[in-house]
């Protein structure tokens, strides 16, 4: 017996994802696949992580490096949560 592996989203969840997507990409943006929202989040947060890495590498202030590492780790956690949802 085969089971379909497609994830079912509640209407409220779909609407929340659509609003988040439109807030990020503009009111005329269209969602053709609900997973596009998660892919966009992963891409956006990955860019943040890379930006923090560059800032950490170029920073000479020890305290600033610690703060940037904490922010980078939070961004990595966001990527993991979004990837799990995708």
C-alpha positions in Angstrom: 0.0 0.0 0.0 1.5 3.3 -1.1 1.1 6.4 0.9 1.5 9.9 -0.4 4.4 11.7 1.1 3.0 15.2 0.5 2.7 17.4 3.6 -0.8 18.8 4.3 -1.0 22.3 5.6 -3.9 23.8 7.4 -5.6 26.8 5.8 -4.3 29.1 8.6 -0.8 27.8 8.1 -1.0 28.4 4.4 -2.3 31.9 4.9 0.5 32.7 7.4 3.1 31.4 5.0 1.6 33.4 2.1 1.6 36.6 4.2 5.2 36.0 5.3 6.3 35.4 1.7 4.5 38.5 0.4 6.0 40.6 3.2 9.5 39.4 2.1 9.0 39.6 -1.7 6.3 42.2 -2.2 2.5 42.2 -2.4 2.5 41.0 -6.0 4.6 37.9 -5.3 2.9 34.6 -6.0 3.4 31.3 -4.2 3.1 28.3 -6.5 4.4 25.9 -3.9 4.2 26.3 -0.1 7.7 25.0 0.3 9.0 28.0 -1.6 8.5 30.0 1.6 10.9 27.7 3.5 13.4 27.7 0.6 13.4 31.5 0.6 13.9 31.6 4.4 16.8 29.1 4.1 18.4 31.2 1.3 17.9 34.5 3.2 19.3 33.2 6.5 22.2 31.4 4.7 23.2 34.8 3.3 23.0 36.3 6.9 25.3 33.5 8.2 27.9 34.1 5.5 27.7 37.9 6.2 28.3 37.2 9.9 31.2 34.9 9.1 32.9 37.7 7.0 32.3 40.2 9.8 33.7 37.9 12.4 36.8 37.2 10.3 37.4 41.0 9.8 36.6 42.1 13.3 39.5 42.8 15.7 37.2 43.5 18.8 36.9 40.4 21.0 33.5 41.3 22.4 32.1 42.1 19.0 33.3 38.7 17.7 31.4 37.0 20.5 28.2 38.9 19.7 28.6 38.2 16.0 29.1 34.5 16.7 26.0 34.4 18.8 23.9 36.1 16.0 25.5 33.7 13.5 24.5 30.7 15.6 20.9 32.0 15.9 20.8 32.3 12.1 22.1 28.8 11.7 19.3 27.6 14.1 16.8 29.4 11.9 18.1 27.6 8.8 17.8 24.3 10.5 14.2 24.9 11.7 13.2 26.1 8.2 14.9 23.1 6.6 13.0 20.8 8.9 9.7 22.4 7.8 10.6 22.1 4.1 
